[in-house]
């Protein structure tokens, strides 16, 4: 196994409506769709679609979404042996309402994702310890994230920590034990409490984090690309110019592709360039996982 993703899965329940209903009002909406999401699952699917061997440690609930999620991960080639089904709890779901002006309102019910526990890391230990890279986000309990980082250190597994959604409760000492810390601009702003409204301010906020002992900080900057910062270097990777249709899940596409590349050759700038191109492809299509290309579609795109 190349990569282990320990994290969340969510089912996006998307209703397209002409306008949002008022309190107490029942409204007919023209369209509804279900999408597979969750930051952990998105990142696992991106890496697996590119050909990495990926396992996922996650929890599904006791409902009709569970089998759908498992099937979706398996179809992408993700190993689901260590997906736990939690009885009496719903799967993670995100009811999303999108109006005719493309404004969205989103509710997140973490459901089973809150039940991913440190004991689940130990349960998956036989497979986890053979992995070369672990990817973590913050849609599961923090104690589980910390247990996974401890496990990875003990077994010399490289770690990418994507601090999303940003939590000021995150113990930065754990982040410093990870090989890569990968926030987007908003997460950087929340984690540091510093403005990120200019390149200079982003660099200043980044240096504040690095001063705490982070090794590699990679900040994704949306249509402005991505930045790699260490104690003694700053490298900017320009984005690919594309016509963006839907940017949701671009950060997860970037991370999944970066992970796949990094385990293959360990060259950070090269992995970032590929990740940037992969994420650019993803913003040209609607949805999250369904906008991620597989290896051959991606190869055609970049050649
Ligand atoms: P999300 O939360 O929607 O998953 P994010 O905010 O975490 O996304 P971004 O920083 O917006 O992540 O984007 C991740 C990467 O995707 C960027 O670093 C860039 O490489 C690529 N990207 C995003 N938007 C565009 C765009 N409009 N054009 C080209 N590339 C883009």
Boltz pocket constraint, residues with backbone or C-beta under 6 A from the ligand:
constraints:
  - pocket:
      binder: B
      contacts: [[A, 184], [A, 185], [A, 219], [A, 220], [A, 221], [A, 222], [A, 223], [A, 224], [A, 225], [A, 226], [A, 239], [A, 240], [A, 241], [A, 242], [A, 244], [A, 247], [A, 248], [A, 249], [A, 250], [A, 251], [A, 252], [A, 253], [A, 254], [A, 275], [A, 276], [A, 277], [A, 279], [A, 280], [A, 283]]
      max_distance: 6.0
